Amino acid sequence: MDLRYEIVHVINARHLIDSESYQRTIGAEQIGRLQLGFYVVLWPVRAVGSHYDASAHYIGPFPTRHAAEHAHAKINAESWMPGSVVNPTEESAANSAALTAATI
């Protein structure tokens, strides 16, 4: 599966800051499901635009942008499927439960 990605920062239950520093509204189906923090957001390449709705798959939360970027480096885009969990670093093993809950 070909995927494209973006690192975003969820700042409250309804909004995130995208990679270009614009505040965006989270899709209605995601509102309240994402905790505060940084996420790797994945879309199929065929998706048009960056919509933060049901077409987006969120992996996180991560405490920093650097941690989210590190997680992305560990994701094998060829084998990643929605619902799979990525454990980006040894020190974030404790975040594993949050990753499972937030991978949508």
N, CA, C and O atoms as CSV, one atom per row, in Angstrom:
chain,resi,resn,atom,element,x,y,z
A,1,MET,N,N,0.853,-1.169,0.000
A,1,MET,CA,C,0.000,0.000,0.000
A,1,MET,C,C,0.900,1.234,0.000
A,1,MET,O,O,1.772,1.367,0.859
A,2,ASP,N,N,0.694,2.125,-0.948
A,2,ASP,CA,C,1.455,3.371,-0.989
A,2,ASP,C,C,0.780,4.383,-0.072
A,2,ASP,O,O,-0.429,4.606,-0.147
A,3,LEU,N,N,1.588,4.991,0.796
A,3,LEU,CA,C,1.059,5.934,1.768
A,3,LEU,C,C,1.826,7.238,1.710
A,3,LEU,O,O,3.001,7.263,1.342
A,4,ARG,N,N,1.168,8.308,2.069
A,4,ARG,CA,C,1.858,9.564,2.292
A,4,ARG,C,C,1.578,9.939,3.739
A,4,ARG,O,O,0.622,9.447,4.337
A,5,TYR,N,N,2.405,10.803,4.297
A,5,TYR,CA,C,2.281,11.086,5.718
A,5,TYR,C,C,2.491,12.565,6.020
A,5,TYR,O,O,2.939,13.349,5.184
A,6,GLU,N,N,2.142,12.903,7.260
A,6,GLU,CA,C,2.385,14.239,7.789
A,6,GLU,C,C,2.492,14.105,9.310
A,6,GLU,O,O,1.816,13.274,9.915
A,7,ILE,N,N,3.340,14.924,9.914
A,7,ILE,CA,C,3.415,14.996,11.372
A,7,ILE,C,C,2.538,16.165,11.802
A,7,ILE,O,O,2.708,17.282,11.313
A,8,VAL,N,N,1.600,15.914,12.712
A,8,VAL,CA,C,0.703,16.960,13.197
A,8,VAL,C,C,0.752,17.022,14.718
A,8,VAL,O,O,1.198,16.083,15.377
A,9,HIS,N,N,0.289,18.137,15.262
A,9,HIS,CA,C,0.231,18.330,16.706
A,9,HIS,C,C,-1.222,18.572,17.100
A,9,HIS,O,O,-1.794,19.611,16.768
A,10,VAL,N,N,-1.823,17.608,17.810
A,10,VAL,CA,C,-3.195,17.768,18.297
A,10,VAL,C,C,-3.132,18.672,19.521
A,10,VAL,O,O,-2.476,18.351,20.512
A,11,ILE,N,N,-3.830,19.819,19.438
A,11,ILE,CA,C,-3.744,20.822,20.505
A,11,ILE,C,C,-4.978,20.862,21.400
A,11,ILE,O,O,-4.920,21.380,22.515
A,12,ASN,N,N,-6.090,20.319,20.919
A,12,ASN,CA,C,-7.293,20.167,21.748
A,12,ASN,C,C,-8.196,19.146,21.060
A,12,ASN,O,O,-7.825,18.584,20.029
A,13,ALA,N,N,-9.373,18.905,21.622
A,13,ALA,CA,C,-10.246,17.850,21.112
A,13,ALA,C,C,-10.735,18.087,19.689
A,13,ALA,O,O,-11.161,17.140,19.027
A,14,ARG,N,N,-10.687,19.315,19.205
A,14,ARG,CA,C,-11.231,19.643,17.888
A,14,ARG,C,C,-10.220,20.140,16.871
A,14,ARG,O,O,-10.551,20.269,15.692
A,15,HIS,N,N,-8.975,20.427,17.304
A,15,HIS,CA,C,-8.019,21.077,16.399
A,15,HIS,C,C,-6.629,20.470,16.465
A,15,HIS,O,O,-6.204,19.906,17.473
A,16,LEU,N,N,-5.940,20.617,15.332
A,16,LEU,CA,C,-4.541,20.229,15.257
A,16,LEU,C,C,-3.782,21.290,14.475
A,16,LEU,O,O,-4.368,22.108,13.766
A,17,ILE,N,N,-2.465,21.256,14.624
A,17,ILE,CA,C,-1.587,22.120,13.840
A,17,ILE,C,C,-0.897,21.221,12.824
A,17,ILE,O,O,-0.247,20.243,13.194
A,18,ASP,N,N,-1.037,21.551,11.540
A,18,ASP,CA,C,-0.455,20.702,10.501
A,18,ASP,C,C,1.026,21.024,10.302
A,18,ASP,O,O,1.585,21.872,10.998
A,19,SER,N,N,1.647,20.346,9.357
A,19,SER,CA,C,3.091,20.511,9.138
A,19,SER,C,C,3.461,21.881,8.577
A,19,SER,O,O,4.633,22.256,8.584
A,20,GLU,N,N,2.479,22.624,8.096
A,20,GLU,CA,C,2.732,23.974,7.589
A,20,GLU,C,C,2.332,25.041,8.611
A,20,GLU,O,O,2.254,26.226,8.285
A,21,SER,N,N,2.080,24.610,9.846
A,21,SER,CA,C,1.723,25.490,10.975
A,21,SER,C,C,0.331,26.103,10.873
A,21,SER,O,O,0.061,27.122,11.508
A,22,TYR,N,N,-0.555,25.498,10.085
A,22,TYR,CA,C,-1.943,25.946,10.025
A,22,TYR,C,C,-2.778,25.161,11.022
A,22,TYR,O,O,-2.585,23.958,11.200
A,23,GLN,N,N,-3.715,25.858,11.674
A,23,GLN,CA,C,-4.640,25.159,12.558
A,23,GLN,C,C,-5.748,24.560,11.702
A,23,GLN,O,O,-6.348,25.247,10.875
A,24,ARG,N,N,-6.011,23.286,11.907
A,24,ARG,CA,C,-7.040,22.575,11.141
A,24,ARG,C,C,-8.055,21.957,12.096
A,24,ARG,O,O,-7.736,21.637,13.241
A,25,THR,N,N,-9.270,21.796,11.613
A,25,THR,CA,C,-10.306,21.130,12.390
A,25,THR,C,C,-10.221,19.634,12.142
A,25,THR,O,O,-10.107,19.184,11.002
A,26,ILE,N,N,-10.279,18.881,13.208
A,26,ILE,CA,C,-10.259,17.423,13.123
A,26,ILE,C,C,-11.631,16.968,12.640
A,26,ILE,O,O,-12.646,17.536,13.043
A,27,GLY,N,N,-11.674,15.949,11.780
A,27,GLY,CA,C,-12.934,15.417,11.276
A,27,GLY,C,C,-13.865,14.992,12.401
A,27,GLY,O,O,-13.412,14.521,13.445
A,28,ALA,N,N,-15.163,15.158,12.188
A,28,ALA,CA,C,-16.166,14.884,13.222
A,28,ALA,C,C,-16.026,13.483,13.820
A,28,ALA,O,O,-16.247,13.295,15.017
A,29,GLU,N,N,-15.662,12.501,12.992
A,29,GLU,CA,C,-15.544,11.129,13.494
A,29,GLU,C,C,-14.327,10.928,14.390
A,29,GLU,O,O,-14.241,9.923,15.095
A,30,GLN,N,N,-13.389,11.864,14.374
A,30,GLN,CA,C,-12.177,11.774,15.203
A,30,GLN,C,C,-12.258,12.640,16.461
A,30,GLN,O,O,-11.473,12.443,17.388
A,31,ILE,N,N,-13.186,13.587,16.512
A,31,ILE,CA,C,-13.269,14.518,17.643
A,31,ILE,C,C,-13.443,13.743,18.941
A,31,ILE,O,O,-14.327,12.896,19.067
A,32,GLY,N,N,-12.581,14.052,19.896
A,32,GLY,CA,C,-12.636,13.411,21.205
A,32,GLY,C,C,-11.909,12.077,21.294
A,32,GLY,O,O,-11.748,11.543,22.391
A,33,ARG,N,N,-11.471,11.531,20.180
A,33,ARG,CA,C,-10.787,10.237,20.179
A,33,ARG,C,C,-9.277,10.383,20.282
A,33,ARG,O,O,-8.589,9.434,20.660
A,34,LEU,N,N,-8.757,11.549,19.953
A,34,LEU,CA,C,-7.312,11.756,19.947
A,34,LEU,C,C,-6.881,12.513,21.195
A,34,LEU,O,O,-7.485,13.520,21.563
A,35,GLN,N,N,-5.831,12.015,21.841
A,35,GLN,CA,C,-5.252,12.708,22.988
A,35,GLN,C,C,-4.341,13.816,22.482
A,35,GLN,O,O,-3.972,13.830,21.307
A,36,LEU,N,N,-3.980,14.735,23.353
A,36,LEU,CA,C,-3.047,15.793,22.990
A,36,LEU,C,C,-1.681,15.190,22.705
A,36,LEU,O,O,-1.278,14.226,23.354
A,37,GLY,N,N,-0.971,15.752,21.741
A,37,GLY,CA,C,0.369,15.284,21.412
A,37,GLY,C,C,0.601,15.293,19.914
A,37,GLY,O,O,-0.207,15.804,19.138
A,38,PHE,N,N,1.722,14.717,19.532
A,38,PHE,CA,C,2.123,14.656,18.121
A,38,PHE,C,C,1.743,13.303,17.538
A,38,PHE,O,O,1.822,12.275,18.212
A,39,TYR,N,N,1.329,13.320,16.279
A,39,TYR,CA,C,0.907,12.109,15.586
A,39,TYR,C,C,1.547,12.040,14.209
A,39,TYR,O,O,1.829,13.060,13.579
A,40,VAL,N,N,1.768,10.810,13.759
A,40,VAL,CA,C,2.063,10.551,12.356
A,40,VAL,C,C,0.698,10.269,11.740
A,40,VAL,O,O,-0.012,9.369,12.188
A,41,VAL,N,N,0.329,11.029,10.721
A,41,VAL,CA,C,-0.951,10.817,10.045
A,41,VAL,C,C,-0.638,10.239,8.669
A,41,VAL,O,O,0.185,10.777,7.928
A,42,LEU,N,N,-1.305,9.140,8.340
A,42,LEU,CA,C,-1.084,8.456,7.060
A,42,LEU,C,C,-2.347,8.491,6.219
A,42,LEU,O,O,-3.459,8.371,6.732
A,43,TRP,N,N,-2.157,8.658,4.925
A,43,TRP,CA,C,-3.241,8.589,3.948
A,43,TRP,C,C,-2.780,7.729,2.788
A,43,TRP,O,O,-1.586,7.682,2.488
A,44,PRO,N,N,-3.718,7.037,2.121
A,44,PRO,CA,C,-3.349,6.391,0.861
A,44,PRO,C,C,-2.927,7.462,-0.144
A,44,PRO,O,O,-3.473,8.565,-0.129
A,45,VAL,N,N,-1.973,7.158,-1.009
A,45,VAL,CA,C,-1.496,8.122,-2.008
A,45,VAL,C,C,-2.650,8.633,-2.857
A,45,VAL,O,O,-2.656,9.797,-3.258
A,46,ARG,N,N,-3.617,7.785,-3.131
A,46,ARG,CA,C,-4.737,8.179,-3.992
A,46,ARG,C,C,-5.668,9.206,-3.331
A,46,ARG,O,O,-6.487,9.817,-4.017
A,47,ALA,N,N,-5.557,9.405,-2.006
A,47,ALA,CA,C,-6.396,10.387,-1.317
A,47,ALA,C,C,-6.014,11.780,-1.807
A,47,ALA,O,O,-4.835,12.099,-1.954
A,48,VAL,N,N,-7.014,12.590,-2.052
A,48,VAL,CA,C,-6.783,13.949,-2.550
A,48,VAL,C,C,-6.767,14.900,-1.359
A,48,VAL,O,O,-7.712,14.937,-0.571
A,49,GLY,N,N,-5.690,15.665,-1.237
A,49,GLY,CA,C,-5.585,16.627,-0.147
A,49,GLY,C,C,-5.262,15.960,1.180
A,49,GLY,O,O,-5.168,14.737,1.280
A,50,SER,N,N,-5.099,16.784,2.179
A,50,SER,CA,C,-4.828,16.302,3.529
A,50,SER,C,C,-6.073,16.545,4.366
A,50,SER,O,O,-6.245,17.614,4.952
A,51,HIS,N,N,-6.921,15.559,4.414
A,51,HIS,CA,C,-8.146,15.664,5.191
A,51,HIS,C,C,-7.937,14.923,6.500
A,51,HIS,O,O,-7.454,13.791,6.509
A,52,TYR,N,N,-8.295,15.550,7.587
A,52,TYR,CA,C,-8.084,14.970,8.907
A,52,TYR,C,C,-9.367,14.302,9.379
A,52,TYR,O,O,-9.856,14.550,10.481
A,53,ASP,N,N,-9.892,13.450,8.513
A,53,ASP,CA,C,-11.176,12.802,8.738
A,53,ASP,C,C,-10.993,11.289,8.752
A,53,ASP,O,O,-9.927,10.794,9.119
A,54,ALA,N,N,-12.031,10.552,8.354
A,54,ALA,CA,C,-11.990,9.094,8.388
A,54,ALA,C,C,-10.967,8.506,7.420
A,54,ALA,O,O,-10.585,7.345,7.570
A,55,SER,N,N,-10.514,9.275,6.432
A,55,SER,CA,C,-9.515,8.754,5.497
A,55,SER,C,C,-8.106,8.775,6.095
A,55,SER,O,O,-7.193,8.161,5.544
A,56,ALA,N,N,-7.923,9.474,7.215
A,56,ALA,CA,C,-6.613,9.591,7.859
A,56,ALA,C,C,-6.456,8.519,8.939
A,56,ALA,O,O,-7.405,8.186,9.648
A,57,HIS,N,N,-5.245,7.992,9.045
A,57,HIS,CA,C,-4.911,7.019,10.093
A,57,HIS,C,C,-3.863,7.664,10.988
A,57,HIS,O,O,-2.776,8.021,10.534
A,58,TYR,N,N,-4.205,7.809,12.278
A,58,TYR,CA,C,-3.347,8.495,13.242
A,58,TYR,C,C,-2.540,7.475,14.037
A,58,TYR,O,O,-3.085,6.480,14.514
A,59,ILE,N,N,-1.244,7.723,14.176
A,59,ILE,CA,C,-0.385,6.903,15.019
A,59,ILE,C,C,0.212,7.824,16.068
A,59,ILE,O,O,0.897,8.788,15.726
A,60,GLY,N,N,-0.035,7.544,17.325
A,60,GLY,CA,C,0.450,8.373,18.412
A,60,GLY,C,C,-0.467,8.262,19.603
A,60,GLY,O,O,-1.288,7.346,19.633
A,61,PRO,N,N,-0.383,9.119,20.568
A,61,PRO,CA,C,0.374,10.366,20.575
A,61,PRO,C,C,1.829,10.156,20.982
A,61,PRO,O,O,2.175,9.193,21.666
A,62,PHE,N,N,2.659,11.083,20.544
A,62,PHE,CA,C,4.064,11.125,20.926
A,62,PHE,C,C,4.293,12.432,21.673
A,62,PHE,O,O,3.630,13.430,21.391
A,63,PRO,N,N,5.221,12.439,22.619
A,63,PRO,CA,C,5.425,13.657,23.417
A,63,PRO,C,C,6.088,14.800,22.657
A,63,PRO,O,O,5.924,15.961,23.031
A,64,THR,N,N,6.833,14.494,21.597
A,64,THR,CA,C,7.531,15.537,20.839
A,64,THR,C,C,7.432,15.261,19.345
A,64,THR,O,O,7.148,14.137,18.931
A,65,ARG,N,N,7.666,16.287,18.546
A,65,ARG,CA,C,7.710,16.122,17.086
A,65,ARG,C,C,8.833,15.151,16.710
A,65,ARG,O,O,8.669,14.315,15.821
A,66,HIS,N,N,9.967,15.271,17.392
A,66,HIS,CA,C,11.107,14.390,17.115
A,66,HIS,C,C,10.722,12.921,17.324
A,66,HIS,O,O,11.086,12.069,16.514
A,67,ALA,N,N,10.000,12.620,18.389
A,67,ALA,CA,C,9.574,11.241,18.645
A,67,ALA,C,C,8.638,10.753,17.538
A,67,ALA,O,O,8.723,9.597,17.125
A,68,ALA,N,N,7.744,11.627,17.054
A,68,ALA,CA,C,6.842,11.245,15.954
A,68,ALA,C,C,7.630,11.012,14.672
A,68,ALA,O,O,7.339,10.077,13.927
A,69,GLU,N,N,8.623,11.852,14.411
A,69,GLU,CA,C,9.461,11.662,13.225
A,69,GLU,C,C,10.241,10.358,13.319
A,69,GLU,O,O,10.404,9.650,12.325
A,70,HIS,N,N,10.721,10.045,14.517
A,70,HIS,CA,C,11.444,8.788,14.732
A,70,HIS,C,C,10.506,7.594,14.472
A,70,HIS,O,O,10.907,6.600,13.868
A,71,ALA,N,N,9.268,7.709,14.933
A,71,ALA,CA,C,8.293,6.645,14.702
A,71,ALA,C,C,8.048,6.458,13.212
A,71,ALA,O,O,7.975,5.331,12.722
A,72,HIS,N,N,7.922,7.574,12.495
A,72,HIS,CA,C,7.696,7.468,11.059
A,72,HIS,C,C,8.843,6.744,10.374
A,72,HIS,O,O,8.627,5.952,9.457
A,73,ALA,N,N,10.059,7.018,10.821
A,73,ALA,CA,C,11.224,6.357,10.232
A,73,ALA,C,C,11.160,4.846,10.428
A,73,ALA,O,O,11.726,4.092,9.637
A,74,LYS,N,N,10.470,4.401,11.484
A,74,LYS,CA,C,10.364,2.971,11.779
A,74,LYS,C,C,9.202,2.304,11.044
A,74,LYS,O,O,9.135,1.077,10.969
A,75,ILE,N,N,8.303,3.100,10.510
A,75,ILE,CA,C,7.133,2.533,9.828
A,75,ILE,C,C,7.547,2.025,8.454
A,75,ILE,O,O,8.139,2.758,7.662
A,76,ASN,N,N,7.236,0.786,8.184
A,76,ASN,CA,C,7.479,0.239,6.857
A,76,ASN,C,C,6.192,0.453,6.067
A,76,ASN,O,O,5.238,-0.312,6.207
A,77,ALA,N,N,6.167,1.484,5.246
A,77,ALA,CA,C,4.944,1.862,4.534
A,77,ALA,C,C,4.416,0.738,3.647
A,77,ALA,O,O,3.228,0.713,3.325
A,78,GLU,N,N,5.269,-0.177,3.256
A,78,GLU,CA,C,4.804,-1.270,2.407
A,78,GLU,C,C,3.965,-2.278,3.176
A,78,GLU,O,O,3.080,-2.910,2.598
A,79,SER,N,N,4.228,-2.443,4.484
A,79,SER,CA,C,3.508,-3.462,5.237
A,79,SER,C,C,2.592,-2.893,6.300
A,79,SER,O,O,1.816,-3.637,6.900
A,80,TRP,N,N,2.661,-1.572,6.556
A,80,TRP,CA,C,1.801,-0.990,7.582
A,80,TRP,C,C,0.359,-1.031,7.138
A,80,TRP,O,O,0.041,-0.693,5.998
A,81,MET,N,N,-0.505,-1.442,8.027
A,81,MET,CA,C,-1.936,-1.476,7.746
A,81,MET,C,C,-2.654,-0.778,8.896
A,81,MET,O,O,-2.164,-0.798,10.025
A,82,PRO,N,N,-3.803,-0.161,8.633
A,82,PRO,CA,C,-4.563,0.466,9.707
A,82,PRO,C,C,-4.799,-0.519,10.846
A,82,PRO,O,O,-5.152,-1.676,10.617
A,83,GLY,N,N,-4.602,-0.055,12.061
A,83,GLY,CA,C,-4.782,-0.903,13.229
A,83,GLY,C,C,-3.493,-1.495,13.739
A,83,GLY,O,O,-3.451,-1.983,14.868
A,84,SER,N,N,-2.420,-1.469,12.934
A,84,SER,CA,C,-1.151,-1.993,13.416
A,84,SER,C,C,-0.499,-0.972,14.332
A,84,SER,O,O,-0.774,0.225,14.240
A,85,VAL,N,N,0.364,-1.451,15.216
A,85,VAL,CA,C,0.997,-0.591,16.200
A,85,VAL,C,C,2.482,-0.515,15.915
A,85,VAL,O,O,3.115,-1.526,15.607
A,86,VAL,N,N,3.029,0.661,16.016
A,86,VAL,CA,C,4.462,0.883,15.834
A,86,VAL,C,C,5.023,1.317,17.170
A,86,VAL,O,O,4.512,2.261,17.774
A,87,ASN,N,N,6.073,0.642,17.654
A,87,ASN,CA,C,6.744,1.035,18.883
A,87,ASN,C,C,8.056,1.683,18.470
A,87,ASN,O,O,9.024,0.971,18.201
A,88,PRO,N,N,8.123,3.013,18.411
A,88,PRO,CA,C,9.245,3.689,17.784
A,88,PRO,C,C,10.570,3.598,18.527
A,88,PRO,O,O,11.621,3.568,17.887
A,89,THR,N,N,10.556,3.554,19.841
A,89,THR,CA,C,11.806,3.523,20.591
A,89,THR,C,C,11.636,2.696,21.838
A,89,THR,O,O,10.513,2.446,22.276
A,90,GLU,N,N,12.736,2.273,22.410
A,90,GLU,CA,C,12.688,1.516,23.656
A,90,GLU,C,C,12.055,2.344,24.774
A,90,GLU,O,O,11.276,1.825,25.573
A,91,GLU,N,N,12.394,3.637,24.826
A,91,GLU,CA,C,11.874,4.449,25.915
A,91,GLU,C,C,10.382,4.737,25.778
A,91,GLU,O,O,9.751,5.174,26.740
A,92,SER,N,N,9.822,4.504,24.624
A,92,SER,CA,C,8.386,4.749,24.482
A,92,SER,C,C,7.575,3.470,24.603
A,92,SER,O,O,6.391,3.463,24.266
A,93,ALA,N,N,8.176,2.401,25.073
A,93,ALA,CA,C,7.435,1.149,25.258
A,93,ALA,C,C,6.231,1.371,26.168
A,93,ALA,O,O,5.198,0.726,25.989
A,94,ALA,N,N,6.349,2.272,27.138
A,94,ALA,CA,C,5.238,2.566,28.019
A,94,ALA,C,C,4.093,3.238,27.270
A,94,ALA,O,O,2.949,3.208,27.725
A,95,ASN,N,N,4.394,3.844,26.123
A,95,ASN,CA,C,3.380,4.508,25.306
A,95,ASN,C,C,2.600,3.517,24.447
A,95,ASN,O,O,1.668,3.908,23.745
A,96,SER,N,N,2.964,2.268,24.493
A,96,SER,CA,C,2.389,1.253,23.624
A,96,SER,C,C,0.869,1.184,23.740
A,96,SER,O,O,0.177,1.070,22.729
A,97,ALA,N,N,0.341,1.253,24.971
A,97,ALA,CA,C,-1.106,1.207,25.144
A,97,ALA,C,C,-1.762,2.422,24.498
A,97,ALA,O,O,-2.815,2.302,23.872
A,98,ALA,N,N,-1.146,3.582,24.646
A,98,ALA,CA,C,-1.695,4.791,24.031
A,98,ALA,C,C,-1.630,4.684,22.508
A,98,ALA,O,O,-2.538,5.147,21.818
A,99,LEU,N,N,-0.570,4.080,21.980
A,99,LEU,CA,C,-0.448,3.898,20.532
A,99,LEU,C,C,-1.581,3.020,20.025
A,99,LEU,O,O,-2.213,3.329,19.014
A,100,THR,N,N,-1.837,1.919,20.736
A,100,THR,CA,C,-2.903,1.013,20.323
A,100,THR,C,C,-4.241,1.734,20.334
A,100,THR,O,O,-5.025,1.599,19.395
A,101,ALA,N,N,-4.511,2.499,21.389
A,101,ALA,CA,C,-5.781,3.197,21.519
A,101,ALA,C,C,-5.932,4.294,20.473
A,101,ALA,O,O,-7.041,4.553,20.006
A,102,ALA,N,N,-4.838,4.936,20.102
A,102,ALA,CA,C,-4.925,6.088,19.204
A,102,ALA,C,C,-4.722,5.748,17.747
A,102,ALA,O,O,-4.922,6.609,16.890
A,103,THR,N,N,-4.330,4.517,17.431
A,103,THR,CA,C,-4.167,4.141,16.030
A,103,THR,C,C,-5.547,3.878,15.466
A,103,THR,O,O,-6.182,2.873,15.783
A,104,ILE,N,N,-5.998,4.781,14.638
A,104,ILE,CA,C,-7.389,4.738,14.162
A,104,ILE,C,C,-7.390,4.488,12.669
A,104,ILE,O,O,-8.455,4.413,12.056
